Amino acid sequence: MNQTVEKTVVYDVERIRQDFPVLHQEIRGKQLVYLDNAATSQKPKAVIDSIVHYYENDNANIHRGVHTLSERATLSYENARKTVRDFLNASTEKEIVFTRGATEAINLVANGIAERLSAGDEILITAMEHHSNIVPWQMLCEKTGAELKVAPINDKGELIWDEFEALVSNKTKFAAVSHMSNALGTINPIKQMIDLLHKFDVPVLIDGAQAIPHIAVDVQALDCEFYVFSGHKLYAPTGIGALYGKMEQLEQMSPYQGGGDMISIVTFDKTVYNKVPYKFEAGTPNIVGTIGLGAAIDYINTVGIDAIAAHENSLLEYATEQSQKIDKLRIIGTADNKGAILSFVLDGIHPHDIGTMMDHQGIAVRAGHHCAMPVMDFFGVPATARASFAMYNTHQEVDALIAGIENLIEMFG
Amino acid sequence: MLDDLRDLYQEVIFDHNRNPRNFRAMENADRQIDGFNPLCGDRITLFIKFADGKISDASFQGQGCAISTASASLMTDIVKGQTEEEAQALFSLFHKMATGEEVEIDDLGKLAVLAGVCEYPARVKCATLPWHTLDALLQGAEEPVTTE
C-alpha cells in the first residue's frame, strides 16, 4: 500500500501532460479526453521538436554523402538504431531493422522465410491476433502450401494453454503471437509459449505493437527470434517501426525489397546484397521518423517504462471497477493478465453510436472491430467500443469516460 | 449536455432503432441481397417483393447502429408501393441529402429526419448502407454490396 502511495506521488501526470501539446484543446466545447491510444498515441513536444530540428538543421540523405549534413543525418539515424537496441535489450544494433511499422515488419519476415516452408508444414498463431498478424501468414500459406493453425481463446479472452500446447508439433515450422491483444487487452504468457515452441525448434515472432508502450521488453531474456512494433503507438511518428531479429535468422532470410542501400555490388549479371540490417532497408528510409522514434524512446526513458506501466494499470483497474457499476455495460476481454485496454459493449446500443456520442462529450474512443474480426465473431458482437490508456491519462479522465457512458445511456432511453 | 446531438439522433431515429419496421426475413421474396460496411461491420440483408411493376413488400434483417437501423426501417416503409424508378430517384435524393448537397427537404418526407447525418462524415455511410443495398438489388446485382 505504501508503495502505491509513493508511486502516485512520484508519477506527476500533470507535468507529463504539459509535454503533449495536442491534449490541450477543446472538442465541441469540451476538454479533449483522448482514450484511443491503442490506435495511436499522441506525441510529446520532444518528438515534435526532433522532427523540426532535423528538417531545420540536418536534412540530407544517409549512408552516402561525404558532406557534413549527410554525416549528421546518418549519425542521428544510426543513433536511433542504438536507442531501439537498448530499449529492447538486443545484443547488437545490427539486429534492428527499421520498417514502416509492425505490419511491414511481419510481412518482411513472412516474405523472408518463405523458402523454408513447404506443403504439410504448419504456422501457428492465436485466435486473438490483429489482422496484420493473420493475413501475412495466410498469404504465406497460400504461396507455400503450409497450413495455418489457430490456438483458441476462452471466454475471458485468454489463450487456452492445453489447446495451444496440443497444436505445437514437429510439423510446426513457425509461430507468430501477439504480446498483448489490441481488441481485448490480454497479455499472453509469451515466455512460456516461446520456451515450449523452442522445444520443437520453432522460431517465434512476437507482435509487440500493443505491448511496447506498456511493458518492458527484453528480447534476450524472452529469447524470441523476432519482435516487431510500430513507433506511432509508442509516442513516435507514424510510418516508422522496427523489427528485431536474431542475427542468425536475419542472415538466412531473403531480402524484402530490392533497391538502393540494400546492396553492396550491383552488375547486370549479379547483385551482392548488403549486410544485415541494411539488406532489409531498401531505398531512402523514413529518416525523420526514425529520429522521432529515438526521441520518443528517450522521452519514455525519462519517465520510466515501469512507472508508466504502474500508472496505466492503476487507470485500468479504476476504469474496470467504475464501469462494472453500469448495468448495461459488458466488458469484452477479462483476462487475469491484462494491459490498459477496456473494450466494452452496451446492451442495445451499437458501438458506433457510442463513438459519436462520446465524441460529442469530447471523449475519443474507438468503435469498431479493431482489425480483429475473428475476435468479434468469437464474442458474438459486431464491434466493441474501446477505451485505451496511455502515460498521460488521468483518473479524472476515467471519471469523464464513465459519466459520458451514463449520459449516452440516458439519451438512448 | 448532449442537446446538439439531437440534430442527428432525433426521437424518430431512436423509435425506429428500438422498434424497426419491416425487420423480418421474407421467405417468398423476389430478390434479396446483402449489404456490408467493412469499416464498421454493419450488415444488412434486404428482401424485396414486386407486384404490378411496383415494390409490393420490403423488409430487412441485420445488425447495425441506430442510424443504419433507422435508415433501413424508414426506407423499407417508404419504398413500398413505389416503382423501381421512383425508388431509385428517392435514393439519389437521399444520397444528396446525406452528403450535404442542397435538396428540397419536403421531397424526402419522413426521410428528412436523417438530414443531420451530413454533419458527421464518419456516419454518412451508416445512413446510406440500406440505400446502396437497395440500389444494387434494383440493378440486379447478386454479389453482396459494400459501401467501400
Interface residues (C-beta under 8 A of the other chain):
Chain A: R28 G348 I349 H350 P351 H352 D353 G355 T356 M357 H360 Q361 A367 G368 H369 M373 M376 P382 A383 N407 L408 M411 F412 G413
Chain B: M1 L2 D4 L5 L8 Y9 F14 R18 L39 C40 G41 D42 R43 Q63 G64 C65 A66 I67 T69 Y120 A122 R123 C126
